[in-house]
Structure formats: structure tokens, C-alpha cells
Amino acid sequence: MHIVISLFAIIICFLCVVGIHEWGHALAATYFGVKIKRITLGFGKPLRSWPQRAGYTLDVCLWPLGGCVHLFNTRVAPVAPHDYPYCFDKKSIGVRTIILLSGAIANIITAGGALLLMLMIGYKQLPPIVASVTVLSHAAAAGLKAGDRITHVANHATPFWRDVSMQLIMHLGEQNVAIAVCSSQNDCRTTTLDLKLWHKQEESFELFSAIGITPDISDQHVIHVRGLSFFKACIAACSQLLGLVCFFIVMIKQILTSQIPFAALIGPFKLFQAIIDSFSQGLAIFLYFIANFSLAMALINLLPIPGLDGGSILYGLIEKIRGKPLSIALEVLIHQLLFIVFALVMFQLVMNDLHHYM
């Protein structure tokens, strides 16, 4: 029964994130008169195919780690001359850009909708109360003690643990990050936390563990946040959505600058586990996870890397500047090189997952 529930959670999550992303591309392509050959959800061997009335097939593949909308494109495969007007590469750069952006836009809308529902139904949260502090750790050096409640990080209010983790991640690499705490006797003080070398001498890359903090997650501290009216939830969802966009942009920067080590990133198995864990914690937590996952997918796909939507937009920009597209041979070469890099990255992410389980 647990396996069935786990599979259900993974399927629902990927339909809400990957499926809607590809649906956004397909909807825009159809609107601008671009024919669709096939839509695939996942990678690897197709498990099931469904012919669609529009003339294309919908394939569900073995590994639910992404998807693709295969459009008519003379640069990818031969197309009959009478179908040229319906080819992606024959459309204007502006139309192609809109089609490429539509997947990310669909993900952003999905994230906003998930946040809206979460805020309307209410949710549970844990205030950032410290259970224990590791001796000779960064937290101990900052004077944090068991029972302290972290109220602000870098002058940003942190009412819940998720706010603390987001602010700490955004300030990784900084030496003196202002931390405001209040003791169990309500004795409040301000200190600084050194996040410059937070992971250099630690075996674990888990943020709180590496800093030397053990969160107090006992049930006695659980706070029940009541649901909001539709209008108030819309305002709050927009605010949270904007905050998450800023957070993920900074997080991508932290990864690219190695402030977050690659060994700290999770792979597909840990991602599946996170989906299952969020689903088991209730609808509100699952909605918040979908919002984060959907928004992360939108931003990652917009990176100017060949193979991603942002890379294809970059090709269009280069074509606009040069007056002609890159040669097909060069695009194929870049694609092959990036596929090798992707395979190596995926292998390392899987190894990261295995290291977590060892």
C-alpha cells in the first residue's frame, strides 16, 4: 500500500510540474500554428502511448525526470514542403521565443496556484527554536544556545524554520551574518554567524547540521496557521511567489559560485523521497513542495544553456544578431557535448544520493 501511495504522489507531482510545463509549450505552439509531432513525459523507454485527435502522440516514459514537446522543425528532421508553414523554425524569432517561454510561464502560474490553495486551506509550521548546538561549531561560536528562538536573519524576519533556511542559504559565503535570537526567558540579543566556510570542515552538507544547529521539531511547538480569504490569499501568494523567485535566483548563483558545494545537491532518488515525504505530511505541505518544484523548474529551464528553453532562446538571439541561424552541424556538436556533461552531472547527483543513504 505504501508503494502505491508513493507512486501516486510522484505521478501527481510530475503531472503538476513537468506535465503542465510541456502543456504550456504545446498550447502556445498550437496557438501560433506550429504542428506537434509528439509529447513525451519522462525519458527513456516509452511505457505507454496515446494517439491524440490533433495528430500527435502522448508518450509516458520510464524515468519521470523531464519531458519534451517535439515540434515540426526542418532543422531537426525532414519535413514535407507543404508543412513548412507549420514548422517551428519557420516562425519569427518573436513567436519562437513566446513558445519557448510558455513552459516556464505555465510553471510560474502553477506555483502561484499551489501557494494560493495552501494559504486558503491553512497549514502547520514550526517556529525556529533551537533544540541543541554542537560544541565548537559555527553556531556555538555565535553564542547560540538550546532553547533560543531565531527571530531575524540578516534583518529579515524569520517566523518559521523555512524562513531561517532560506535566509541562511541566501547569505552563504558571508562572514558576519546578523542573527537576532530570543532565549526561552525572552531575553533577546543580536549576534553574527560566520557562513564563509560553513562546509569546509564538515562531513555533512546538510545546512543546519554543518552550522551546528539541531532544530526543535517537537509537536508542542507546532503552529496552526489559519486559512485566508481568497483576496488576502491572492496577495500573500503573490508576495511569497516573488520571495521564492528571488530565493531561487540567489540559490542558482550560490551553486554557480560554489558557495553551495555540488556534493550538497540532491539527485533523482532524494527528489522522489522528498515528494513522498511532503505528500505524507498533508495537502498543504505537498502544495508548497509543488510550488517550489514548479518554480525551480521554470527558472532552471530559462538558463541560457543549450538543451534548455533558455538555450534555445539564446540561439534565437544569436540568429537575430547574425542575421542567420547557427549551422546545424555546430548545433548538433554543442548538443552532443552538453549531453555528455548532463550524463556526468546526473551520475554525480545519483552518487550524492547514494552517499546520503550510506
C-alpha positions, 0 to 999 in steps of 0.5 A: 500500500505504501508503494502505491501511495508513493507512486501516486504522489510522484505521478501527481507531482510530475503531472503538476510540474513537468506535465503542465510545463510541456502543456504550456509549450504545446498550447502556445505552439498550437496557438501560433500554428506550429504542428506537434509531432509528439509529447513525451513525459519522462525519458527513456523507454516509452511505457505507454502511448496515446494517439491524440485527435490533433495528430500527435502522440502522448508518450509516458516514459520510464524515468519521470525526470523531464519531458519534451514537446517535439515540434515540426522543425526542418532543422531537426528532421525532414519535413514535407514542403507543404508543412513548412508553414507549420514548422517551428523554425519557420516562425519569427524569432518573436513567436519562437521565443513566446513558445519557448517561454510558455513552459516556464510561464505555465510553471510560474502560474502553477506555483502561484496556484499551489501557494494560493490553495495552501494559504486558503486551506491553512497549514502547520509550521514550526517556529525556529527554536533551537533544540541543541548546538554542537560544541565548537561549531559555527553556531556555538561560536555565535553564542547560540544556545538550546532553547533560543528562538531565531527571530531575524536573519540578516534583518529579515524576519524569520517566523518559521524554520523555512524562513531561517533556511532560506535566509541562511542559504541566501547569505552563504559565503558571508562572514558576519551574518546578523542573527537576532535570537530570543532565549526561552526567558525572552531575553533577546540579543543580536549576534553574527554567524560566520557562513564563509566556510560553513562546509569546509570542515564538515562531513555533512552538507546538510545546512543546519547540521554543518552550522551546528544547529539541531532544530526543535521539531517537537509537536508542542511547538507546532503552529496552526496557521489559519486559512485566508480569504481568497483576496488576502490569499491572492496577495500573500501568494503573490508576495511569497511567489516573488520571495521564492523567485528571488530565493531561487535566483540567489540559490542558482548563483550560490551553486554557480559560485560554489558557495553551495558545494555540488556534493550538497545537491540532491539527485533523482532518488532524494527528489522522489523521497522528498515528494513522498515525504511532503505528500505524507505530511498533508495537502498543504505541505505537498502544495508548497513542495509543488510550488517550489518544484514548479518554480525551480523548474521554470527558472532552471529551464530559462538558463541560457544553456543549450538543451534548455528553453533558455538555450534555445532562446539564446540561439534565437538571439544569436540568429537575430544578431547574425542575421542567420541561424547557427549551422546545424552541424555546430548545433548538433556538436554543442548538443552532443557535448552538453549531453555528455556533461548532463550524463556526468552531472546526473551520475554525480547527483545519483552518487550524492544520493547514494552517499546520503543513504550510506 
